[in-house]
Amino acid sequence: NFNILHYELLTFTYVAFHYMSEPDSNTSKRKSEHIKLCLTDNVSFREKTNGFENYDFIHSAVTEVDISKISFQQKLFGKQINYPFLISCMTGGTTESENINSMLAEVAEDLRIPIGVGSQRQALENAYFHDTYKVIRRKAANVPVLGNIGAAQIVHINVKEIQKLIDMLEADAFVVHLNPLQELLQPEGEPYFVGLLKKIEFICKKISVPVIAKEVGSGIDKISAKKLLDVGVKGIDVAGAGGTSWAGVELIRKNDLKNPFWDWGLPTAYCIRKVAELKKNYKFLLIGSGGINSATDMAKAFALGADLTASARIILQTLLNGNQEQVKILIEKWFGYLKQVMFLTNSQKLTDLKRNKIYKKELLT
């Protein structure tokens, strides 16, 4: 078992051993702080929820679904996956992240599910921590791997640098994470996004893989999603409010615990429902994330229109409080529950579950 005690001990030993050779990097130190804070529940939203509690499934008394024939296998970015579930972008570029990414990548490979890497910003600073990213492709050779950089960085770096990050990871898609609130509140933040949409459009035309736009806990509304799709983005990860508050993470770091922006953001359920409306006119991958912490959350995300769901903090906590096997059991149990929901709503396929199989509770009379 790789529990918290082992994690802290290994981290301390590694840091002590490499103290003389490790480059001084504020980015790396910040990433270490982020990992440690996300191992607790102190960074959750305080009052705002993901919104899924406002919905319930429409029971079908005459279901004709053969539950034994429900399959979630599909192609994603040219690779076969067993479950439409993404181990969301978490870490990389710091001492402890290589072991974390290695274990998560093995889970992804065993389950045949996609996995994202944390922001590759640090990889642009020096090559010292490149292996903390590359380990994902080494251990997850047959599944989609997603690269990642922040919007504040792409505004001022060139496309060749982004392509280098893609090549380094052998990525199948590239995530641009949109985090204006986090950059605004972060002590080292760079809240400058002038020219962002034009730069994203240029990147979409020039790089070798599809671009996914992702928030980090404040959500993507329908208007913003349309703007992103219009400039060439092929996927929207709503990453709504209700899970980890990255505002909260940064406010803890600077001891500003009463700041009113802790709970800022759009609930995940709202974001999925509204962005899914764009499916009428656009073809894109809709990822539902932001507080997906249970099988019910995941099932409702699919019913509201998500093509793929994703989680981060609960996966990290399950891994570091337990082991890889427990992460696999968690994900498999979630999809076992989803099969039961599909049976009870007369949904043989996930596409069926999106067809009026859920209702907003206040509308039921």
SVG drawing of the C-alpha trace seen along z (x, -y; Angstrom):
<svg xmlns="http://www.w3.org/2000/svg" viewBox="-48 -42 72 53">
<polyline fill="none" stroke="black" stroke-width="0.4" points="0.0,0.0 1.1,-3.5 -0.6,-5.4 -0.1,-8.9 2.7,-8.0 4.7,-6.2 4.0,-9.1 5.4,-11.7 8.4,-9.5 9.3,-8.8 8.9,-12.5 11.1,-13.6 13.8,-11.0 13.7,-12.0 13.9,-15.7 16.8,-15.2 18.7,-13.1 18.3,-15.5 18.6,-18.7 22.0,-19.7 21.2,-18.9 17.5,-19.9 17.1,-23.3 15.3,-26.0 11.9,-26.3 9.0,-28.3 6.7,-26.4 7.9,-23.0 7.5,-24.2 4.0,-25.4 3.0,-22.1 4.2,-20.3 2.1,-22.5 -0.9,-21.9 -0.6,-18.1 -0.4,-18.3 -3.4,-20.6 -5.5,-18.4 -4.9,-15.3 -7.3,-17.0 -11.0,-18.0 -10.1,-21.5 -10.0,-22.7 -13.6,-21.8 -16.3,-24.4 -17.8,-25.6 -21.4,-26.3 -21.7,-25.7 -22.3,-22.2 -21.9,-20.5 -25.7,-20.8 -26.4,-17.1 -28.6,-16.8 -31.2,-18.8 -31.7,-16.0 -33.0,-12.5 -33.5,-9.7 -36.9,-8.8 -37.7,-5.2 -38.8,-2.9 -41.2,-0.2 -41.1,1.5 -37.3,1.6 -36.2,4.1 -32.5,3.5 -30.2,6.5 -27.8,5.4 -25.3,8.2 -24.9,6.6 -24.2,3.0 -20.7,2.1 -18.8,-1.2 -16.0,-0.4 -15.4,-3.1 -12.7,-4.9 -11.1,-8.1 -8.5,-9.9 -7.9,-6.8 -7.4,-4.5 -9.7,-1.9 -10.9,-2.6 -13.0,-0.4 -14.7,-3.2 -15.4,-6.8 -13.6,-8.1 -10.6,-10.3 -8.1,-10.4 -8.0,-14.1 -5.0,-16.4 -3.3,-16.5 0.5,-16.7 4.0,-16.7 7.1,-18.8 7.8,-18.2 9.7,-15.6 6.7,-13.5 4.8,-13.6 6.8,-11.0 5.7,-8.2 2.1,-9.5 2.0,-9.7 3.6,-6.3 1.0,-4.6 -1.9,-6.5 -0.6,-5.6 -0.6,-1.9 -4.2,-2.2 -5.1,-3.9 -3.3,-1.2 -4.9,1.7 -8.4,0.3 -7.9,-1.1 -9.0,-4.6 -7.5,-8.0 -5.3,-10.0 -4.2,-13.6 -1.0,-15.1 -0.7,-18.1 0.4,-21.5 3.6,-21.2 4.6,-24.7 7.5,-23.5 8.8,-21.5 9.4,-24.8 11.6,-26.0 14.2,-23.2 14.5,-19.5 15.1,-18.4 11.5,-17.0 10.7,-15.9 10.6,-12.2 7.7,-13.1 5.7,-13.7 7.2,-11.1 6.5,-8.3 2.8,-8.5 3.4,-7.4 5.9,-4.8 3.4,-3.2 0.2,-3.9 1.4,-3.0 -2.0,-2.0 -4.4,-4.6 -5.1,-8.3 -2.7,-10.7 -3.5,-14.4 -0.9,-17.1 -1.7,-20.3 -0.7,-24.0 -2.4,-27.0 -4.0,-29.8 -1.8,-32.4 1.2,-30.7 0.0,-30.1 -0.7,-33.9 3.1,-34.5 4.8,-31.3 5.1,-30.2 3.5,-27.2 6.8,-25.4 7.2,-25.2 3.7,-23.8 4.5,-21.2 7.6,-20.2 5.4,-19.6 3.1,-17.4 6.1,-15.5 7.7,-15.0 4.6,-13.3 3.6,-11.7 0.2,-13.2 -3.0,-12.3 -4.7,-15.6 -3.6,-18.8 -5.5,-20.6 -5.5,-24.3 -6.7,-25.0 -8.6,-28.2 -8.0,-29.4 -8.6,-33.2 -9.8,-33.0 -6.8,-30.9 -4.4,-33.2 -6.1,-36.2 -5.8,-34.9 -2.5,-33.0 0.4,-34.8 2.5,-34.2 -0.4,-34.5 -0.4,-35.9 -3.9,-37.2 -3.3,-38.4 -5.4,-36.8 -5.4,-39.5 -5.5,-37.8 -6.4,-34.4 -9.0,-33.3 -6.8,-34.4 -3.9,-32.4 -6.0,-29.3 -7.3,-29.6 -3.7,-29.8 -2.7,-26.8 -5.6,-24.7 -4.5,-25.2 -0.8,-24.6 -0.3,-21.7 -0.6,-18.0 -3.3,-17.0 -6.8,-18.2 -7.2,-20.9 -9.4,-20.6 -10.4,-23.6 -10.7,-22.9 -11.7,-25.0 -10.3,-24.2 -13.3,-24.5 -15.2,-27.6 -17.0,-26.1 -17.4,-26.9 -20.7,-28.5 -22.5,-28.1 -21.4,-31.4 -17.7,-30.8 -17.9,-27.2 -19.3,-28.5 -16.4,-31.0 -14.0,-28.2 -15.6,-25.9 -15.7,-28.7 -11.9,-29.0 -11.3,-25.3 -11.3,-23.6 -12.5,-20.0 -13.4,-19.3 -14.8,-21.2 -14.1,-20.0 -16.5,-22.1 -14.7,-21.5 -17.5,-23.2 -17.9,-24.3 -18.6,-21.7 -15.4,-19.8 -11.9,-21.3 -11.9,-25.0 -8.6,-26.1 -9.5,-29.6 -9.6,-27.9 -6.2,-26.2 -4.6,-29.6 -6.4,-31.4 -5.1,-28.8 -1.6,-29.3 -1.7,-33.0 -3.8,-32.7 -6.8,-34.7 -9.5,-32.3 -12.4,-34.8 -12.1,-35.9 -15.5,-35.8 -14.2,-34.3 -13.7,-30.9 -17.1,-29.7 -17.0,-31.5 -18.1,-29.5 -20.9,-27.7 -22.1,-24.3 -21.0,-21.4 -24.5,-20.1 -25.5,-23.5 -22.4,-23.7 -22.9,-20.2 -26.6,-20.8 -26.1,-24.2 -23.0,-23.3 -24.6,-20.1 -27.2,-22.3 -24.4,-23.2 -24.3,-19.6 -27.2,-20.6 -24.7,-22.7 -21.2,-21.5 -19.4,-18.2 -17.2,-18.1 -16.2,-16.0 -18.0,-17.2 -16.2,-16.2 -18.1,-16.4 -15.9,-17.1 -15.9,-19.2 -17.0,-17.4 -17.5,-14.0 -17.1,-12.2 -19.6,-9.3 -21.2,-6.9 -24.4,-8.9 -22.6,-12.1 -21.0,-10.4 -24.3,-8.8 -26.1,-12.1 -23.2,-13.8 -23.8,-11.4 -27.5,-11.8 -27.1,-15.6 -25.1,-15.2 -21.4,-14.4 -19.5,-12.2 -16.8,-11.5 -16.5,-12.1 -13.4,-12.9 -12.2,-13.1 -9.0,-14.2 -8.9,-14.7 -10.9,-11.6 -8.6,-9.5 -5.5,-11.1 -6.9,-10.6 -7.9,-6.9 -4.4,-6.3 -2.4,-7.8 -4.7,-6.7 -4.8,-3.2 -3.3,-1.8 -3.7,-1.3 -6.0,1.6 -8.5,-0.5 -8.5,-3.1 -9.4,-0.4 -12.1,1.0 -13.6,-2.5 -13.8,-3.2 -15.2,0.3 -17.8,0.0 -18.9,-3.3 -19.5,-1.8 -21.2,1.2 -23.7,-1.3 -24.0,-3.1 -25.1,0.2 -27.8,0.6 -29.0,-3.0 -29.2,-2.3 -31.2,0.8 -33.7,-1.0 -34.1,-3.9 -34.4,-1.6 -31.1,-2.8 -29.2,-0.1 -26.5,-2.6 -25.0,-5.7 -26.5,-7.7 -30.0,-6.4 -29.3,-7.7 -29.0,-11.3 -32.5,-11.1 -34.8,-12.5 -33.9,-10.0 -33.4,-12.6 -35.5,-15.4 -35.1,-18.5 -36.7,-17.7 -38.6,-20.9 -40.4,-20.2 -42.0,-16.9 -45.5,-17.4"/>
</svg>
